[in-house]
Amino acid sequence: MMEPRRRTFLRIATLELCERFGFYGLQSVSVLYFVRTMGLSEQGAIMLWGAFSALMFGVPVLGGWLGDRILGARRTVAVALALLAIGYTGLASGMGGATGVSLVLAVLVCGGGIFKPNITSLLRHAFSGADDRLDIVFTIYYMSINIGATIAALAIPFLAVHIGWQASFGIAAAVLWAGFAVSLTLPATAPPPAGAPDRRLWLLLGAGIGAAFTLLHYPALARACIWVAAAAILLIWIMLYRRSKPAWRAGLKLSFALQSEAILFFLFNQQIATSLTGFARDHVAATIRLEGMDWALQPGQFQSLNNLWIVAFAPCLAALYYRAERKGRPISVPIRFLSGFVLLTGSFVLWRAAALAGAAGPVSPWWMVAGYALFSLGELLIAALGLAVIARYAPPDGVGRLMGCFSVLGGLASYLGSLVATDATRGPAGGLGAASIAGYAHLFGNLAALAALVALASALFIPFARKMDAHWRRALPPPPAANEPILETLP
């Protein structure tokens, strides 16, 4: 890697770390913070986080357009970081009440939404036509995401208890302002779009913040928009399929089926910020014994286990993939989905057992450690496959639309995950005591059953997937020349 590119990469990775620090810091305390500052019930707080998550998935579709057509990726990233820094500064200033917090969250939605597509665009431009180390570049970049997430999930809950909500968010704001300063030092990696931005940009941002505020402040409207978006995406899928050439249709059908499995993962992933954190708060012992010492834990800090296990398992899984490729038996996408959902099933079976054991008193934190180990390994097998199947099977003129649809559907699944998580808060005793532990056991059991059903469907779908893949390949144009890459056959 050339020296200027190394410096550029380090700056981009730093920006990603800063953004993830803010997001995961807020996620680690979100439900408790909303309850205490907005006067919401726990159900209301969970659904607010669900709406926030859904919008975070949807806005990148517009953020990519903003970076491509109006500002360019570098300036869009700077604007995004400024919005994020302003948002966390708002939290640090103590803006309370439903209106104040909803406004701050709306600013964070717009900042985070336009940040994600453009930071990856910056990375792509910085290394376009460069050396052969892109796999190393993206591996280290992914690690920066997990480093920021881990630090935030450990630090913000601890700081919120010991120095207060406002001071802890003040630290997050300082991190984002530092990220904004770093973004101003980035070199131009691609020519900006023709024409200078004008007041339409500020009108667009203002309209985006206003729309996000309205959806966050009025939950019924948010629910209606979620279902309208789902119906619109289904219509886009149908139209794309009907307008595609016959040679691409078998691949599209296979892509739709595999994307549906990947999207379901977000429903389970939403439990990290909602039901799993609530369970840790109410029914898991607050200290863990490690190396002969007792370590105090805040409920939100258990979320860091997800990132820590990902960092631990990712190299092992990469080595497994490499060995399978060397032996000529690569692990196919359907097999990865099957294995991932089997592991998710195991994680929620463990957590259900922990909830049943919690009827006699707080359970050991090692239940959470073991459950997150299975969950995180399952996540590594599933998480990136939705985009991978789009890249493989979608027609070239439909990739962008399907990528955008996948992002929005991920937000829909996250919102449904929050809706599912509220089941644990319902019970004859108002979601407390024995009723709460029964609610968590019921919820985790249902999630285990759902994951098992998806795993079973994945297993039954494997022979059909192979046939559809073969049919798609037979319908494609003749194979490329010898010096062009050849697509790997689905085992």
WOBEL-V834494 format. One record per backbone hydrogen bond with DSSP energy under -0.5 kcal/mol. CO is the residue of the C=O (numbers start at 0). NH is the residue of the N-H. E is the energy in kcal/mol with one decimal. If there is no record, write none. Layout:
# WOBEL-V834494
co=CO nh=NH e=E
co=CO nh=NH e=E
This chain:
# WOBEL-V834494
co=1 nh=5 e=-2.3
co=2 nh=6 e=-2.3
co=3 nh=7 e=-2.3
co=4 nh=8 e=-2.9
co=5 nh=9 e=-2.4
co=6 nh=10 e=-1.9
co=7 nh=11 e=-2.4
co=8 nh=12 e=-3.0
co=9 nh=13 e=-1.9
co=10 nh=14 e=-2.2
co=11 nh=15 e=-2.1
co=12 nh=16 e=-2.4
co=13 nh=17 e=-2.4
co=14 nh=18 e=-2.4
co=15 nh=19 e=-2.5
co=16 nh=20 e=-2.2
co=17 nh=21 e=-1.9
co=18 nh=22 e=-2.3
co=19 nh=23 e=-2.7
co=20 nh=24 e=-1.6
co=21 nh=25 e=-2.1
co=22 nh=26 e=-2.6
co=23 nh=27 e=-2.0
co=24 nh=28 e=-0.6
co=25 nh=28 e=-1.1
co=25 nh=29 e=-0.9
co=26 nh=29 e=-0.6
co=28 nh=32 e=-2.7
co=29 nh=33 e=-2.8
co=30 nh=34 e=-2.2
co=31 nh=35 e=-2.2
co=32 nh=36 e=-2.3
co=33 nh=37 e=-2.0
co=33 nh=39 e=-1.0
co=34 nh=38 e=-0.9
co=36 nh=96 e=-2.2
co=40 nh=44 e=-2.4
co=41 nh=45 e=-2.5
co=42 nh=46 e=-2.2
co=43 nh=47 e=-1.9
co=44 nh=48 e=-2.1
co=45 nh=49 e=-1.9
co=46 nh=50 e=-2.4
co=47 nh=51 e=-2.4
co=48 nh=52 e=-2.6
co=49 nh=53 e=-2.4
co=50 nh=54 e=-2.3
co=51 nh=55 e=-2.0
co=52 nh=56 e=-1.4
co=53 nh=57 e=-1.5
co=54 nh=58 e=-2.6
co=55 nh=59 e=-0.6
co=57 nh=60 e=-1.3
co=58 nh=61 e=-1.2
co=58 nh=62 e=-2.2
co=59 nh=63 e=-2.3
co=60 nh=64 e=-0.8
co=61 nh=65 e=-2.3
co=62 nh=66 e=-2.1
co=63 nh=67 e=-2.2
co=64 nh=68 e=-2.7
co=65 nh=69 e=-1.7
co=65 nh=70 e=-2.1
co=65 nh=71 e=-0.6
co=66 nh=71 e=-0.7
co=71 nh=75 e=-2.1
co=72 nh=76 e=-2.3
co=73 nh=77 e=-1.7
co=74 nh=78 e=-2.4
co=75 nh=79 e=-2.6
co=76 nh=80 e=-2.5
co=77 nh=81 e=-2.0
co=78 nh=82 e=-2.3
co=79 nh=83 e=-2.4
co=80 nh=84 e=-2.7
co=81 nh=85 e=-2.4
co=82 nh=86 e=-2.5
co=83 nh=87 e=-2.6
co=84 nh=88 e=-1.9
co=85 nh=89 e=-2.1
co=86 nh=90 e=-1.8
co=87 nh=91 e=-2.3
co=88 nh=92 e=-1.6
co=89 nh=94 e=-1.5
co=90 nh=93 e=-1.3
co=93 nh=95 e=-0.9
co=95 nh=99 e=-0.8
co=96 nh=100 e=-2.2
co=97 nh=101 e=-2.0
co=98 nh=102 e=-2.1
co=99 nh=103 e=-2.1
co=100 nh=104 e=-2.8
co=101 nh=105 e=-2.0
co=102 nh=106 e=-1.9
co=103 nh=107 e=-2.2
co=104 nh=108 e=-2.5
co=105 nh=109 e=-2.0
co=106 nh=110 e=-2.5
co=107 nh=111 e=-3.1
co=108 nh=112 e=-2.6
co=109 nh=113 e=-1.9
co=110 nh=114 e=-1.2
co=111 nh=115 e=-1.7
co=112 nh=116 e=-0.7
co=113 nh=117 e=-0.6
co=114 nh=118 e=-2.2
co=115 nh=119 e=-1.3
co=116 nh=120 e=-1.2
co=117 nh=121 e=-2.1
co=118 nh=122 e=-1.8
co=119 nh=123 e=-2.3
co=120 nh=124 e=-2.6
co=121 nh=125 e=-2.4
co=122 nh=126 e=-1.3
co=124 nh=127 e=-0.9
co=126 nh=129 e=-1.7
co=132 nh=136 e=-2.4
co=133 nh=137 e=-2.8
co=134 nh=138 e=-1.7
co=135 nh=139 e=-2.5
co=136 nh=140 e=-2.2
co=137 nh=141 e=-2.4
co=138 nh=142 e=-1.9
co=139 nh=143 e=-1.8
co=140 nh=144 e=-1.3
co=141 nh=145 e=-1.7
co=142 nh=146 e=-2.5
co=143 nh=147 e=-2.3
co=144 nh=148 e=-2.2
co=145 nh=149 e=-2.6
co=146 nh=150 e=-2.5
co=147 nh=151 e=-2.1
co=148 nh=152 e=-2.6
co=149 nh=153 e=-1.6
co=150 nh=154 e=-2.7
co=151 nh=155 e=-2.3
co=153 nh=157 e=-0.7
co=154 nh=158 e=-3.0
co=155 nh=159 e=-2.8
co=156 nh=160 e=-1.4
co=157 nh=161 e=-2.0
co=158 nh=162 e=-3.2
co=158 nh=163 e=-1.1
co=163 nh=167 e=-2.0
co=164 nh=168 e=-2.4
co=165 nh=169 e=-1.8
co=166 nh=170 e=-1.6
co=167 nh=171 e=-1.6
co=168 nh=172 e=-2.6
co=169 nh=173 e=-2.3
co=170 nh=174 e=-2.2
co=171 nh=175 e=-2.1
co=172 nh=176 e=-2.7
co=173 nh=177 e=-2.2
co=174 nh=178 e=-2.1
co=175 nh=179 e=-2.5
co=176 nh=180 e=-2.1
co=177 nh=181 e=-2.1
co=178 nh=182 e=-2.3
co=179 nh=183 e=-1.1
co=181 nh=184 e=-1.8
co=182 nh=185 e=-1.1
co=186 nh=188 e=-0.6
co=197 nh=200 e=-2.0
co=197 nh=201 e=-0.7
co=198 nh=202 e=-2.1
co=199 nh=203 e=-2.5
co=200 nh=204 e=-2.5
co=201 nh=205 e=-2.5
co=202 nh=206 e=-2.6
co=203 nh=207 e=-2.3
co=204 nh=208 e=-2.6
co=205 nh=209 e=-2.5
co=206 nh=210 e=-2.7
co=207 nh=211 e=-2.5
co=208 nh=212 e=-2.6
co=209 nh=213 e=-2.2
co=210 nh=214 e=-2.1
co=211 nh=215 e=-2.3
co=212 nh=216 e=-2.4
co=213 nh=217 e=-1.5
co=216 nh=218 e=-0.5
co=217 nh=220 e=-0.7
co=217 nh=221 e=-1.8
co=218 nh=222 e=-2.5
co=219 nh=223 e=-1.9
co=220 nh=224 e=-2.4
co=221 nh=225 e=-2.1
co=222 nh=226 e=-1.8
co=223 nh=227 e=-2.1
co=224 nh=228 e=-2.6
co=225 nh=229 e=-2.1
co=226 nh=230 e=-2.3
co=227 nh=231 e=-2.4
co=228 nh=232 e=-2.3
co=229 nh=233 e=-2.1
co=230 nh=234 e=-2.0
co=231 nh=235 e=-2.2
co=232 nh=236 e=-2.6
co=233 nh=237 e=-2.2
co=234 nh=238 e=-2.7
co=235 nh=239 e=-2.8
co=236 nh=240 e=-2.3
co=237 nh=241 e=-2.5
co=238 nh=242 e=-2.0
co=239 nh=243 e=-0.9
co=240 nh=243 e=-0.6
co=244 nh=247 e=-2.1
co=244 nh=248 e=-0.7
co=245 nh=248 e=-0.8
co=245 nh=249 e=-0.6
co=247 nh=251 e=-2.2
co=248 nh=252 e=-2.5
co=249 nh=253 e=-2.0
co=250 nh=254 e=-2.5
co=251 nh=255 e=-2.9
co=252 nh=256 e=-2.1
co=253 nh=257 e=-2.4
co=254 nh=258 e=-2.8
co=255 nh=259 e=-1.9
co=256 nh=260 e=-1.2
co=257 nh=261 e=-2.0
co=258 nh=262 e=-2.9
co=259 nh=263 e=-1.5
co=260 nh=264 e=-0.8
co=261 nh=264 e=-0.8
co=261 nh=265 e=-0.5
co=262 nh=265 e=-1.3
co=262 nh=266 e=-0.5
co=263 nh=266 e=-1.1
co=263 nh=267 e=-1.1
co=264 nh=268 e=-2.6
co=265 nh=269 e=-1.6
co=267 nh=270 e=-1.5
co=268 nh=271 e=-1.6
co=269 nh=273 e=-0.8
co=270 nh=275 e=-2.7
co=270 nh=276 e=-0.7
co=273 nh=277 e=-2.4
co=274 nh=278 e=-2.7
co=275 nh=279 e=-2.2
co=276 nh=280 e=-2.1
co=277 nh=281 e=-2.3
co=278 nh=282 e=-2.8
co=279 nh=283 e=-1.0
co=282 nh=362 e=-2.6
co=285 nh=296 e=-3.4
co=287 nh=289 e=-0.6
co=287 nh=294 e=-2.9
co=289 nh=292 e=-1.7
co=292 nh=289 e=-3.1
co=292 nh=294 e=-0.5
co=294 nh=287 e=-2.3
co=297 nh=300 e=-1.2
co=297 nh=301 e=-0.6
co=298 nh=301 e=-1.3
co=299 nh=302 e=-1.4
co=300 nh=303 e=-1.3
co=301 nh=304 e=-1.5
co=302 nh=305 e=-1.2
co=302 nh=306 e=-0.7
co=303 nh=307 e=-2.6
co=304 nh=308 e=-2.5
co=305 nh=309 e=-1.7
co=306 nh=310 e=-2.4
co=307 nh=311 e=-1.8
co=308 nh=312 e=-2.8
co=309 nh=313 e=-2.5
co=310 nh=314 e=-0.6
co=311 nh=315 e=-0.5
co=312 nh=316 e=-2.6
co=313 nh=317 e=-2.4
co=314 nh=318 e=-2.2
co=315 nh=319 e=-2.0
co=316 nh=320 e=-2.5
co=317 nh=321 e=-2.3
co=318 nh=322 e=-2.4
co=319 nh=323 e=-2.3
co=320 nh=324 e=-2.3
co=321 nh=325 e=-2.4
co=322 nh=326 e=-1.8
co=323 nh=328 e=-2.5
co=324 nh=327 e=-1.4
co=329 nh=331 e=-0.7
co=331 nh=335 e=-2.0
co=332 nh=336 e=-2.4
co=333 nh=337 e=-2.4
co=334 nh=338 e=-2.7
co=335 nh=339 e=-2.8
co=336 nh=340 e=-2.5
co=337 nh=341 e=-1.8
co=338 nh=342 e=-2.0
co=339 nh=343 e=-2.1
co=340 nh=344 e=-2.2
co=341 nh=345 e=-2.1
co=342 nh=346 e=-2.1
co=343 nh=347 e=-2.1
co=344 nh=348 e=-2.0
co=345 nh=349 e=-2.1
co=346 nh=350 e=-2.1
co=347 nh=351 e=-2.0
co=348 nh=352 e=-2.2
co=349 nh=353 e=-2.2
co=350 nh=354 e=-2.2
co=351 nh=355 e=-2.4
co=352 nh=356 e=-2.3
co=353 nh=357 e=-1.6
co=355 nh=358 e=-1.2
co=356 nh=359 e=-1.5
co=357 nh=360 e=-1.4
co=362 nh=284 e=-3.0
co=363 nh=366 e=-1.7
co=364 nh=367 e=-0.7
co=364 nh=368 e=-1.9
co=365 nh=369 e=-2.5
co=366 nh=370 e=-2.3
co=367 nh=371 e=-2.6
co=368 nh=372 e=-1.6
co=369 nh=373 e=-1.7
co=370 nh=374 e=-2.4
co=371 nh=375 e=-2.9
co=372 nh=376 e=-1.7
co=373 nh=377 e=-2.1
co=374 nh=378 e=-2.4
co=375 nh=379 e=-2.1
co=376 nh=380 e=-1.3
co=377 nh=381 e=-1.4
co=378 nh=382 e=-3.2
co=381 nh=384 e=-1.9
co=381 nh=385 e=-0.5
co=383 nh=387 e=-1.5
co=384 nh=388 e=-2.5
co=385 nh=389 e=-1.3
co=386 nh=390 e=-2.4
co=387 nh=391 e=-1.7
co=388 nh=392 e=-2.7
co=389 nh=393 e=-2.1
co=394 nh=397 e=-2.6
co=394 nh=398 e=-0.7
co=395 nh=398 e=-0.6
co=397 nh=401 e=-2.3
co=398 nh=402 e=-2.6
co=399 nh=403 e=-2.2
co=400 nh=404 e=-2.5
co=401 nh=405 e=-2.5
co=402 nh=406 e=-1.9
co=403 nh=407 e=-2.1
co=404 nh=408 e=-2.7
co=405 nh=409 e=-2.1
co=406 nh=410 e=-1.6
co=407 nh=411 e=-2.0
co=408 nh=412 e=-2.6
co=409 nh=413 e=-2.0
co=410 nh=414 e=-2.3
co=411 nh=415 e=-2.4
co=412 nh=416 e=-2.1
co=413 nh=417 e=-1.8
co=414 nh=418 e=-2.1
co=415 nh=419 e=-2.6
co=416 nh=420 e=-2.1
co=417 nh=421 e=-1.2
co=419 nh=422 e=-1.8
co=420 nh=423 e=-1.4
co=421 nh=424 e=-1.4
co=422 nh=425 e=-1.2
co=426 nh=429 e=-1.9
co=428 nh=431 e=-0.5
co=431 nh=434 e=-1.1
co=431 nh=435 e=-0.6
co=432 nh=436 e=-2.0
co=433 nh=437 e=-2.2
co=434 nh=438 e=-2.1
co=435 nh=439 e=-2.6
co=436 nh=440 e=-2.2
co=437 nh=441 e=-2.5
co=438 nh=442 e=-2.7
co=439 nh=443 e=-3.0
co=440 nh=444 e=-2.1
co=441 nh=445 e=-2.2
co=442 nh=446 e=-2.4
co=443 nh=447 e=-2.3
co=444 nh=448 e=-2.2
co=445 nh=449 e=-2.5
co=446 nh=450 e=-2.6
co=447 nh=451 e=-2.3
co=448 nh=452 e=-2.2
co=449 nh=453 e=-2.3
co=450 nh=454 e=-2.4
co=451 nh=455 e=-2.6
co=452 nh=456 e=-2.7
co=453 nh=457 e=-2.5
co=454 nh=458 e=-2.3
co=455 nh=459 e=-2.4
co=456 nh=460 e=-1.8
co=457 nh=461 e=-0.9
co=458 nh=461 e=-0.6
co=460 nh=464 e=-2.7
co=461 nh=465 e=-2.1
co=462 nh=466 e=-1.9
co=463 nh=467 e=-2.8
co=464 nh=468 e=-2.5
co=465 nh=469 e=-2.3
co=466 nh=470 e=-2.6
co=467 nh=471 e=-2.4
co=468 nh=472 e=-2.1
co=469 nh=473 e=-2.2
co=470 nh=474 e=-1.6
co=471 nh=475 e=-0.8
co=472 nh=475 e=-0.5
co=480 nh=483 e=-2.0
co=488 nh=490 e=-0.6
